[in-house]
Amino acid sequence: MSTLNVFRYSALVAGILYGFTHDLTLKAEAAKKKEEVEYQKKVKLIAEAKAEYKKLHPVAQSSTKFDLEDPNLDFGKVVESYITSLDN
């Protein structure tokens, strides 16, 4: 009869240990999933902010074209236009 009790208590301890480790695993997965959801919300918010910024601050197109074949090309104006486009 005592070997039967040893098996019973061994099964009880094994079940408790399994339940404890399984509970820890589920909690870790839930925390990881919650963290991923929060990260995706932040990424979405940043993307929306970037899109809104592009709407509010459109990129100015430079009117000076750079063509080496043009005999009337003014290198000073070309350089100035590229510098101003970099400043914006």
Order of alpha helices (4+ residues) and beta strands (2+ residues): alpha-alpha
